[in-house]
Amino acid sequence: MATLSTSLTFTVQKCKPAELVRPAKPTPHECKLLSDIDDQESFRFQVPVIQFYRCNPSMQGKDPARIIREALALALVYYYPFAGRLREGPDGKLMVDCTGEGALFVEADADVSLEDFGDPLQPPFPCFDELLAQTPNSQGMLNSPLLIIQVTRLKCGGFVFAIRFNHVMSDATSMMQFMFAMAELAQDHHHVPSIFPVWERHLLNARDAPRVTFTHHEYDQVAAKDRTNNITPSANMVHRSFFFGPNEISTLRRLLPNHLRKCSRFELLAACLWRCRTIAIKPDPDEDVRMLIMFNVRSKINPPLPSGYYGNVVVCPAAITRARKLWQNPLGYAVNLVKQTKESVTEEYVKSVADLMVIKGRPHYPLLNSCAITDLTRARFDDVDFGWGKALYGGLASAAMGVGQASFLNRVKNKKGEEIGIVMPICLPGTAMERFAKELDSILNEHQVDKLEHKSVFISSAL
């Protein structure tokens, strides 16, 4: 039984036990190495994605579960490493054993309609564990399926597509490539993916003579004076999404000096998250606080990576400052730090990260007084069309994936499919969440030009 914060309850019925879907044709049995960018301790977790599709009368009589299952088997012929399993080699380095065992697939029905989930659709989705159920032996890093997919039919004729993938295999952009291939094959089984997959993970390996040429605050090993601020996801965390429409964005921009007002929405909202969150968690004023920015660096690589490359091409540079400076200075201070951090990333920076993995043995991102954010507004999860049209919502299911605190920005659409703004899910202990919401609401209300237009839109649920 799943329960939403709106008191919506529904039952999800699995049609049969989870099954392993193998590639539709024989595939090579070989071992493939991950790149040194892929094989980071901080990427060793599973990423949950959820997509909601409306009923399409032109698809009446067609079963989305059957069509997507068949498309998965066809896609795994081209992306056969996803049908394998991770193994650990010397020095703990991960590799993919391309066994062809398959991806895990679940077919289900739910006695709920799409409109019952609310308008607009936005995370967190407390029902996610029902819409992508955990199964025995599916949660580990080693010897577990690398893809877990569940298709849940809704009583309105729509359906939910949910997938969990292992971050060491791919980043969001690369997973989108795989999902678009599935969508193409769902609509035409004789189709060949328009982008052919390319492995070639050696292209992002450390150099033969590795050398760290940048200061990487994202890998600082922080000794905590007081572990109370070492926040990691737990049963006592509160998940909440904050909505930013054009009015909220304009209000925040007006807080900036003229030379920063043309900053990107991502820079603006990342800085706002960092400052409000720091006030909320109340660290020692003289301790450092970090904002890790997960950054797609495909445009930085020269010569460019092959268009079909589907590994991780991201780094997480960290903006850093003393907590006291962050909360005592206006928002522009944080925006400037975020901008400078993004602008510091070059191709040499990426090489330095790969080299650091080899030299320092895959250090983990620091947890103390740290948070992370990524921009998924251009990831296009909601553009994946299996034949029923584009998703009404497509993106990550919640904040706080992996270890530590991670948030993201995602597009939000209304029930007509029109984009209306950006949603930013976060995860904090209850009292810290109250302080965060109060600080953000204070900023928006105090500086709102037309307070009648301001809507503090969020969904809250204890997970």
C-alpha positions in Angstrom: 0.0 0.0 0.0 1.4 3.4 -1.0 0.4 6.6 0.8 0.9 10.1 -0.5 1.0 13.3 1.6 -2.4 14.1 0.0 -3.8 11.0 1.8 -4.0 9.2 -1.5 -3.7 5.5 -1.0 -3.6 2.8 -3.6 -2.5 -0.8 -4.1 0.1 -2.0 -6.6 -0.3 -5.6 -7.7 2.6 -7.4 -9.3 1.4 -9.5 -12.2 4.1 -12.1 -11.8 7.5 -12.4 -10.1 10.3 -10.1 -11.3 12.0 -11.6 -14.3 15.4 -11.2 -16.0 15.1 -9.9 -19.5 18.1 -11.0 -21.6 19.3 -9.5 -24.9 17.0 -10.6 -27.8 20.1 -12.0 -29.6 23.4 -13.5 -28.5 25.9 -10.9 -27.3 29.7 -11.0 -26.6 30.8 -12.5 -23.3 33.7 -10.4 -22.2 35.0 -8.2 -19.4 34.9 -4.4 -19.9 36.8 -1.9 -17.7 35.1 1.2 -16.4 36.9 4.6 -16.8 38.6 6.2 -13.8 35.8 8.9 -13.9 33.2 6.1 -13.7 34.9 4.1 -11.0 34.6 6.5 -8.1 33.4 5.5 -4.6 31.0 8.4 -4.7 29.3 7.0 -7.8 28.7 3.6 -6.3 24.9 3.8 -5.8 21.7 3.3 -7.8 19.8 6.2 -9.3 16.0 6.1 -9.4 14.1 7.6 -12.2 10.3 7.8 -12.6 8.1 8.8 -15.6 4.3 9.3 -15.7 2.5 8.7 -19.0 -1.1 9.7 -19.9 -3.6 7.5 -21.6 -3.4 7.8 -25.4 -6.6 6.7 -27.3 -4.5 5.8 -30.4 -2.7 3.1 -28.4 -5.9 1.5 -27.1 -5.5 -2.3 -26.8 -1.7 -2.1 -26.7 0.1 -3.1 -23.5 2.9 -0.8 -22.4 4.5 -3.5 -20.3 4.8 -5.9 -23.1 6.0 -3.3 -25.6 8.6 -1.9 -23.2 9.8 -5.4 -22.2 10.3 -6.3 -25.8 12.1 -3.0 -26.5 14.4 -3.6 -23.5 15.4 -7.0 -24.9 16.2 -5.4 -28.2 18.1 -2.4 -26.7 20.3 -4.8 -24.6 21.6 -6.3 -27.9 23.3 -2.9 -28.5 23.9 -2.0 -24.9 24.8 -5.5 -23.8 27.1 -4.5 -20.8 23.8 -3.4 -19.1 22.8 -7.1 -19.1 26.0 -8.0 -17.3 27.2 -7.8 -13.7 29.8 -5.7 -11.9 32.9 -7.6 -10.5 35.7 -6.3 -8.4 39.3 -6.5 -9.7 42.7 -5.7 -8.3 42.8 -2.7 -5.9 39.0 -2.7 -5.8 38.6 -1.5 -9.4 35.2 -2.3 -10.9 34.7 -4.0 -14.2 31.7 -5.2 -16.1 31.4 -9.0 -16.7 29.2 -9.1 -19.8 27.3 -12.3 -18.9 24.1 -11.6 -20.7 22.2 -12.5 -17.5 19.8 -9.6 -18.2 18.1 -6.6 -16.6 15.4 -7.0 -14.0 11.8 -6.3 -15.2 8.6 -6.0 -13.2 5.1 -5.7 -14.6 2.3 -4.4 -12.3 -1.1 -2.8 -12.1 -2.3 0.0 -9.7 -5.8 0.9 -8.8 -5.1 4.6 -9.2 -5.4 7.2 -11.9 -2.7 9.6 -13.1 -4.8 12.7 -12.0 -4.9 11.3 -8.5 -1.2 12.1 -8.2 -1.9 15.8 -8.4 -1.2 18.7 -10.7 1.6 19.5 -11.2 3.4 16.2 -10.9 6.6 16.7 -8.9 8.9 14.8 -6.5 9.2 13.5 -3.9 7.1 10.5 -4.8 6.5 8.6 -1.5 4.9 5.9 -3.6 8.2 5.2 -5.4 9.0 2.0 -3.5 5.7 0.6 -4.8 6.3 1.7 -8.4 9.8 0.3 -8.4 9.9 -2.4 -5.8 13.2 -3.6 -4.4 13.7 -7.3 -4.9 16.2 -9.7 -3.2 19.7 -9.4 -4.5 18.9 -6.3 -6.6 20.4 -3.6 -4.3 24.1 -4.5 -4.2 26.9 -3.2 -6.3 28.5 -6.5 -7.2 26.7 -9.4 -8.9 23.4 -7.5 -9.1 21.3 -6.4 -12.1 22.6 -3.1 -13.5 19.1 -2.1 -14.6 15.8 -2.5 -12.8 12.6 -1.5 -14.6 9.0 -1.6 -13.6 6.0 -0.7 -15.8 2.8 -0.1 -13.8 -0.4 0.3 -15.6 -2.9 2.8 -14.1 -6.7 2.4 -14.2 -7.1 5.5 -16.3 -5.1 3.9 -19.2 -1.9 5.7 -18.4 1.2 4.1 -16.9 4.3 4.7 -14.9 7.7 3.7 -16.1 10.4 3.5 -13.4 14.0 2.6 -13.7 16.9 2.3 -11.3 20.4 2.3 -12.8 23.9 2.0 -11.4 25.7 5.3 -11.5 29.2 3.8 -12.1 27.8 2.7 -15.5 26.4 6.0 -16.8 25.4 9.5 -15.9 22.0 11.0 -16.6 22.9 12.1 -20.2 24.2 8.6 -21.0 21.2 6.9 -19.5 19.0 9.1 -21.6 20.8 7.8 -24.6 19.8 4.3 -23.6 16.2 5.2 -22.8 15.8 7.0 -26.2 17.1 3.8 -27.9 14.5 1.8 -26.0 11.8 4.3 -27.1 12.8 4.0 -30.7 12.7 0.2 -30.6 9.4 0.3 -28.8 7.9 2.1 -31.8 9.7 0.1 -34.4 11.2 -3.3 -33.6 13.2 -3.2 -36.9 14.7 0.1 -36.1 18.4 0.5 -35.4 19.2 3.1 -32.6 19.9 6.5 -34.2 22.9 6.9 -31.9 25.0 3.8 -31.8 26.5 3.0 -28.4 30.3 3.4 -27.9 32.1 2.0 -24.9 35.7 3.2 -25.1 35.9 4.1 -21.4 39.7 4.3 -21.7 39.2 7.8 -23.1 38.5 9.1 -19.5 41.2 7.1 -17.8 44.1 8.6 -15.8 47.2 9.6 -17.8 50.1 7.2 -18.0 52.0 9.6 -15.7 49.1 10.8 -13.5 49.4 14.2 -11.9 46.9 16.3 -9.9 47.0 19.8 -11.3 44.1 21.4 -9.5 43.0 21.8 -5.9 40.0 19.5 -5.6 37.9 20.6 -2.5 35.3 18.0 -3.5 37.6 15.3 -2.2 38.8 17.0 0.9 38.9 14.6 3.9 37.2 16.6 6.6 37.7 15.8 10.3 34.5 16.7 12.1 34.6 18.4 15.4 30.9 17.7 16.0 29.2 14.8 14.1 25.8 16.3 14.7 26.0 18.1 11.3 27.2 15.1 9.4 23.8 14.6 7.8 23.1 11.5 5.8 19.8 10.1 4.7 17.8 8.2 7.4 14.3 7.2 8.3 13.9 10.6 10.1 14.6 12.7 7.1 11.9 14.9 5.5 11.7 15.2 1.8 10.2 18.4 0.3 10.1 20.0 -3.1 10.2 23.7 -3.7 8.8 25.2 -6.8 10.3 28.2 -8.7 8.2 29.8 -11.4 9.1 32.9 -13.4 8.0 35.1 -10.5 10.2 33.4 -7.9 13.2 33.5 -10.3 12.7 37.2 -10.9 12.5 37.9 -7.2 15.8 36.1 -6.5 17.5 37.9 -9.4 16.5 41.3 -8.0 18.6 40.4 -4.9 21.8 40.3 -7.0 24.1 43.2 -8.0 23.7 44.2 -11.6 26.8 42.3 -12.8 25.4 39.0 -11.6 21.8 39.4 -12.7 22.4 37.6 -16.0 23.6 34.4 -14.2 21.9 31.2 -15.2 18.9 29.8 -13.3 21.0 27.0 -12.1 23.7 29.3 -10.6 20.9 31.3 -8.9 19.0 28.3 -7.5 22.2 26.4 -6.5 23.4 29.5 -4.5 20.0 29.9 -2.9 19.9 26.2 -1.9 23.4 26.4 -0.5 22.8 29.6 1.6 19.4 28.5 2.9 20.6 25.0 3.7 23.6 26.3 5.6 21.4 28.5 7.7 19.1 25.5 8.3 21.7 23.0 9.5 23.4 25.6 11.8 27.1 24.5 11.4 29.9 26.0 13.4 30.3 29.5 12.0 34.0 29.0 11.5 33.7 25.6 9.7 33.9 25.3 5.9 30.8 24.5 4.0 30.8 23.1 0.5 28.4 23.0 -2.5 29.3 20.2 -4.9 28.2 21.0 -8.4 27.7 17.9 -10.6 28.8 19.2 -14.0 28.4 17.7 -17.5 31.8 18.2 -19.1 31.2 16.8 -22.6 31.7 20.3 -24.1 35.1 20.6 -22.4 36.7 17.4 -23.9 38.8 18.0 -27.0 38.7 16.1 -29.3 35.1 15.5 -28.5 34.1 12.0 -27.2 32.3 9.8 -29.7 28.6 10.8 -29.8 27.5 7.4 -28.6 29.7 7.3 -25.5 27.5 6.3 -22.6 29.7 6.5 -19.5 30.1 9.1 -16.9 31.3 12.5 -18.2 30.7 14.5 -15.1 32.8 16.0 -12.4 31.7 17.6 -9.1 33.8 20.7 -8.4 33.1 22.2 -4.9 32.5 25.8 -4.0 33.8 26.4 -0.5 33.6 29.1 2.1 33.2 29.6 5.8 29.7 29.1 7.1 29.7 32.6 8.7 30.5 34.3 5.4 27.8 32.4 3.5 24.9 33.4 5.8 26.2 36.9 6.7 26.7 38.0 3.1 23.8 38.6 0.6 22.8 36.0 -2.0 25.2 37.5 -4.6 28.2 36.2 -2.6 27.0 32.6 -3.0 26.1 33.1 -6.7 29.6 34.5 -7.4 31.2 31.4 -5.7 29.1 29.0 -7.7 29.9 30.9 -11.0 33.6 30.8 -10.2 33.5 27.1 -9.4 31.8 26.3 -12.7 34.1 28.4 -14.7 37.2 26.7 -13.2 36.3 23.4 -14.9 38.4 22.8 -18.0 39.6 19.7 -19.8 42.7 19.7 -17.7 40.5 19.7 -14.6 38.7 16.5 -15.8 42.1 14.9 -16.4 43.2 15.9 -12.9 40.2 14.2 -11.4 40.9 11.0 -13.2 44.5 11.2 -12.1 43.5 11.9 -8.5 41.4 8.7 -8.5 44.5 6.6 -9.3 47.0 8.5 -7.0 44.7 8.8 -3.9 42.7 5.6 -4.3 39.2 6.9 -5.2 38.5 9.2 -2.2 34.9 9.9 -1.3 33.1 13.2 -1.4 33.1 14.8 2.1 29.9 14.5 4.0 30.3 17.1 6.8 28.6 20.4 5.9 28.4 19.4 2.3 25.6 19.2 -0.2 25.4 18.6 -4.0 23.2 19.7 -6.8 22.8 18.9 -10.5 20.9 20.5 -13.3 18.5 18.1 -15.0 16.3 20.7 -16.7 18.0 19.7 -20.0 18.2 16.0 -19.4 15.0 15.4 -21.3 13.8 12.4 -19.3 10.2 13.6 -20.1 10.9 13.5 -23.8 11.1 9.7 -23.9 8.2 8.5 -26.0 7.4 4.7 -26.0 4.4 5.4 -28.3 2.1 7.1 -25.8 3.6 10.5 -26.2 6.0 12.4 -23.9 5.9 11.9 -20.2 4.0 14.4 -18.1 6.8 14.1 -15.5 10.2 12.5 -16.1 13.2 12.7 -13.8 14.7 11.6 -10.6 12.3 10.3 -8.0 13.6 12.1 -5.0 16.6 14.0 -3.5 19.4 12.4 -1.5 20.5 9.7 -3.7 23.7 8.0 -2.6 25.6 9.0 0.5 25.3 12.6 1.7 22.8 15.2 0.5 22.1 15.6 -3.2 19.4 17.7 -4.8 18.6 18.5 -8.4 16.6 20.9 -10.6 13.9 19.5 -12.9 11.3 20.9 -15.2 7.7 20.9 -14.1 4.7 20.7 -16.4 1.0 21.2 -15.8 -1.6 18.6 -16.8 -1.6 20.1 -20.3 2.1 19.3 -20.7 3.1 23.0 -20.6 6.3 23.8 -18.7 5.5 26.1 -15.8 8.7 26.2 -13.8 11.5 24.3 -11.9 11.2 22.0 -9.0 14.0 21.6 -6.5 13.6 18.6 -4.1 15.7 18.5 -0.9 16.1 16.2 2.1 16.8 17.4 5.6 16.0 16.5 9.2 12.5 17.8 10.2 13.7 20.8 12.3 16.3 21.8 9.7 13.7 21.6 7.0 11.4 24.0 8.9 14.3 26.5 9.2 15.1 26.0 5.4 11.4 26.7 4.4 11.2 29.7 6.7 14.4 31.2 5.4 13.4 30.7 1.7 9.9 32.0 2.3 11.3 35.0 4.0 13.5 35.8 1.1 10.7 35.5 -1.4 8.1 37.3 0.6 10.2 40.2 1.7 11.4 41.0 -1.8 8.3 40.1 -3.8 7.1 43.0 -6.1 3.6 41.6 -6.4 3.0 39.4 -3.3 -0.4 38.3 -4.7 1.5 36.4 -7.4 3.8 34.6 -5.0 2.9 31.0 -4.3 5.1 28.9 -2.0 4.5 25.5 -3.7 5.9 22.4 -2.1 5.1 18.8 -1.2 6.2 17.4 2.1 6.4 13.8 3.2 8.4 11.9 5.8 10.0 9.0 4.1 
